[in-house]
Amino acid sequence: MLTLTCVDRVGIVAGVTGFLARNDGFILDSQQYADLETGRFFMRVVFTAGGPGFPEGRDALVSAFLPVAAEFELDWGLSASDEKPRLVVAVSKGSHCLNDLLHRQQSGTLSAQIVAVVSNHDRLRSLTEWHGVPYHHLPVGEGGNAEQERAIEAVMEEAAAPYLILARYMQVLTPAFADRLAGRCVNIHHSFLPGFKGARPYHRAHERGVKLIGATAHFVTSDLDEGPIIEQAVERVDHRDSVDDLIRIGRDIEAQVLARAVDALGERRLFLNGNRTLVFR
């Protein structure tokens, strides 16, 4: 699988597909998008060997593609279609999003690999370890959030996991930590952003008598709840629904939305585009 982005110009698609044709590459799926507002081009191509001229091994394929990448000044990546990105999940006390991700992993339907779970509480250890995933209890101590965040980074480094998923992790990341994880940290927010940002969104939604509630998965930035949106969903509610009803319905939406965001990340369908994202179907 080849993913790429670059400054838009004439000939990019021809350059990529022509390279594959010349090297006996057989295209299985191809999606591309030209953003006329930002002048950026995005492409995702799934391909396989289609003949004897296909380069043998990843290194040979990378070496052969380098002239094309240089010609169009591509920011690109090459990966096997079944290569699942490694990620660490951070949680607090709420189990619904973590439980959903672990179940999807155990059933073989998650497009990423959860290699560790970190938490500022010890409540979800048994759930995590039952699924065979290491659990790290990292409470916020006298050293504050920054010290605890360094411990999270150490877990990520030891597990060779470039991504951090906040599955209802009820701590605000320090700006420095958020900046270090730019483009690599995904949060699930229990609100249909940009509405009802911050804490207790279901209570505030109930006070306003909303008719739709939702959840938003987004990249984390140093601006709280302002990161590029990856996935969203909503559910219709009415005046009969209490705060507890909204929370119950919302938890189901949160789990689904976060799983979709993780799958988009794992399948390399997700691209950052300034303060927005592009997600191929």
C-alpha positions in Angstrom: 0.0 0.0 0.0 1.3 3.4 -1.0 0.1 6.6 0.7 1.2 10.1 -0.3 0.5 13.8 -0.1 2.2 16.7 -1.9 1.6 20.1 -3.5 -0.9 19.5 -6.2 0.3 19.6 -9.8 -0.4 18.0 -13.2 0.9 14.4 -13.6 1.0 12.9 -10.1 -1.6 10.2 -10.8 0.1 9.3 -14.1 3.5 9.3 -12.4 2.4 6.8 -9.7 0.2 4.5 -11.8 2.8 4.6 -14.6 5.5 3.5 -12.2 3.3 0.6 -11.1 2.6 -0.4 -14.7 6.2 -0.3 -15.7 7.1 -2.5 -12.8 4.3 -5.1 -13.2 2.3 -3.7 -10.3 -1.4 -4.6 -10.3 -3.7 -1.9 -8.7 -6.4 -3.3 -6.4 -7.8 0.0 -5.1 -6.9 3.6 -5.7 -8.4 6.8 -4.2 -7.1 10.4 -4.7 -8.3 13.9 -3.8 -7.1 17.3 -4.8 -7.9 20.0 -2.3 -8.3 23.2 -4.4 -8.4 25.4 -1.3 -5.1 24.2 0.2 -3.4 23.2 -3.1 -2.6 19.8 -1.6 -3.0 16.4 -3.3 -3.7 13.1 -1.4 -3.5 9.5 -2.7 -3.9 6.0 -1.4 -3.1 3.0 -3.7 -3.4 -0.7 -2.8 -1.5 -2.9 -5.2 0.1 -6.3 -5.6 2.6 -8.0 -7.8 1.2 -8.5 -11.3 4.1 -10.0 -13.2 7.7 -11.0 -13.2 9.0 -7.5 -13.4 7.7 -6.5 -9.9 10.5 -5.6 -7.5 11.4 -8.3 -5.0 11.1 -7.1 -1.5 10.3 -3.8 0.2 13.7 -2.3 -0.1 13.8 -2.9 -3.9 10.4 -1.4 -4.3 11.3 1.7 -2.2 14.5 2.1 -4.2 12.7 1.9 -7.5 10.0 4.5 -6.4 12.5 7.1 -5.1 12.8 8.9 -8.5 9.1 9.4 -8.7 8.9 10.6 -5.1 11.7 13.1 -5.8 10.1 14.3 -9.0 6.8 15.2 -7.3 8.3 16.0 -3.8 6.1 13.5 -2.2 5.5 13.0 1.5 4.9 9.2 1.3 4.8 5.9 3.0 4.8 2.3 1.9 3.4 -0.5 4.0 2.0 -4.0 3.7 -1.8 -4.1 3.6 -1.9 -6.4 6.6 0.7 -4.4 8.6 -1.2 -3.1 11.6 0.1 0.1 13.3 1.0 -0.4 17.0 -0.8 1.8 19.5 -1.1 2.5 23.2 -4.5 3.2 24.7 -4.9 5.6 27.6 -8.0 5.3 29.9 -9.3 6.5 33.3 -12.3 4.8 34.9 -14.7 4.4 32.0 -14.5 1.1 30.3 -16.8 1.2 27.3 -14.4 2.5 24.7 -11.5 0.3 25.9 -13.7 -2.7 26.1 -15.0 -2.2 22.6 -11.5 -1.8 21.1 -10.2 -4.9 23.0 -13.1 -6.9 21.8 -12.6 -5.9 18.2 -8.9 -6.7 18.5 -9.7 -10.2 20.0 -12.2 -10.9 17.2 -9.7 -9.8 14.5 -11.7 -6.9 13.2 -9.5 -4.0 14.5 -7.2 -2.6 11.9 -4.5 -1.7 14.5 -2.7 -3.5 17.3 -3.2 -2.5 20.9 0.2 -3.3 22.5 -0.4 -1.6 25.9 -2.9 0.2 28.0 -2.0 3.0 30.4 -4.2 4.6 33.1 -4.2 7.0 36.0 -6.4 4.4 37.8 -6.0 0.7 38.4 -9.7 -0.1 37.8 -9.4 -1.6 34.3 -6.4 -3.9 34.8 -8.4 -7.2 35.0 -10.3 -6.3 31.8 -7.1 -5.4 29.9 -5.0 -8.3 31.1 -7.9 -10.8 30.4 -7.4 -9.8 26.7 -3.6 -10.5 27.0 -2.6 -6.8 26.8 -0.1 -5.3 29.3 -1.6 -2.8 31.7 0.4 0.1 33.2 -0.9 2.0 36.2 0.6 5.5 36.0 -1.1 7.8 38.6 -0.5 11.5 38.5 1.9 12.0 41.4 3.6 15.0 43.1 5.6 15.6 39.9 2.3 16.4 38.1 1.1 15.6 34.7 4.4 16.2 32.9 6.1 13.5 34.9 3.3 11.0 34.3 3.3 11.9 30.6 7.0 11.1 30.4 6.1 7.7 31.8 3.4 7.2 29.1 6.0 8.1 26.5 8.4 5.5 27.9 5.7 2.8 27.6 5.1 3.9 24.0 8.8 3.8 23.2 9.3 0.4 24.9 6.3 -1.0 23.0 7.4 0.5 19.7 4.0 2.2 19.4 3.9 5.6 17.7 0.2 6.2 18.4 -1.6 7.1 21.6 -5.4 6.6 21.7 -7.3 8.5 24.5 -10.3 6.2 25.1 -12.1 8.4 27.6 -8.8 9.4 29.3 -10.0 12.1 31.7 -6.8 14.1 31.9 -5.9 17.2 29.9 -2.6 16.7 28.2 0.0 19.4 28.8 0.7 21.5 25.7 4.2 20.2 25.4 3.1 16.6 25.4 0.3 17.3 22.9 2.8 19.0 20.6 5.2 16.1 20.8 2.4 13.8 19.7 1.1 16.0 16.9 -0.6 13.8 14.3 -0.2 10.7 16.5 -2.7 11.1 19.3 -6.5 10.5 18.9 -9.1 11.5 21.4 -12.8 10.6 21.7 -14.9 13.5 22.9 -18.4 12.8 24.3 -20.0 15.6 22.3 -20.7 16.6 18.8 -17.8 19.1 18.5 -17.5 22.0 18.1 -20.6 22.2 20.4 -20.4 21.6 24.2 -16.7 21.4 24.5 -15.0 20.7 27.8 -16.5 18.9 30.8 -20.1 17.6 31.4 -21.4 18.0 27.8 -24.4 15.7 28.3 -25.6 17.7 31.3 -25.3 20.9 29.3 -26.9 19.3 26.3 -29.8 18.2 28.5 -30.2 21.7 29.9 -30.4 23.1 26.4 -33.0 20.4 25.3 -31.0 19.2 22.3 -32.6 16.8 19.8 -29.3 15.3 18.6 -26.4 14.1 20.6 -23.1 12.8 19.2 -19.5 12.0 19.7 -16.3 13.2 17.9 -13.0 11.6 17.4 -10.2 14.1 16.7 -6.5 14.5 16.7 -5.2 16.1 20.0 -3.6 19.5 19.9 -2.5 21.9 22.5 -5.8 23.7 22.0 -8.3 21.8 24.1 -10.9 20.0 21.9 -9.9 22.0 18.8 -7.9 19.4 16.9 -8.7 18.2 13.4 -11.9 16.1 13.4 -11.6 12.5 12.2 -15.0 10.9 12.7 -18.4 11.8 14.1 -21.8 10.3 14.6 -25.2 11.4 16.1 -28.3 9.9 17.6 -31.7 11.5 17.8 -33.1 12.1 21.3 -36.1 14.0 22.7 -37.6 15.5 25.8 -38.3 12.2 27.4 -34.6 11.3 27.7 -32.9 12.1 31.0 -29.2 12.9 31.5 -28.6 9.2 32.3 -30.3 8.2 29.0 -28.1 10.6 27.1 -25.0 9.2 28.8 -26.1 5.6 28.0 -26.8 6.5 24.3 -23.7 8.6 24.1 -21.4 5.8 25.3 -22.5 3.6 22.5 -21.8 6.4 20.0 -18.4 7.1 21.5 -17.3 3.5 21.2 -18.4 3.3 17.5 -16.8 6.6 16.5 -13.5 5.8 18.2 -13.3 2.4 16.6 -14.0 4.0 13.1 -11.2 6.5 13.7 -8.8 3.8 14.8 -9.7 1.7 11.7 -9.1 4.7 9.5 -5.7 5.2 11.1 -4.9 1.5 10.8 -5.9 1.2 7.2 -3.9 4.4 6.3 -7.1 6.1 5.0 -6.5 9.1 7.3 -4.5 12.2 6.2 -4.0 15.5 8.0 -4.9 18.5 5.9 -4.1 21.6 7.9 -6.7 21.9 10.7 -8.9 19.3 8.9 -8.5 15.7 8.0 -9.2 13.7 4.9 -10.5 10.2 5.3 -10.8 8.0 2.3 -13.7 5.5 2.4 
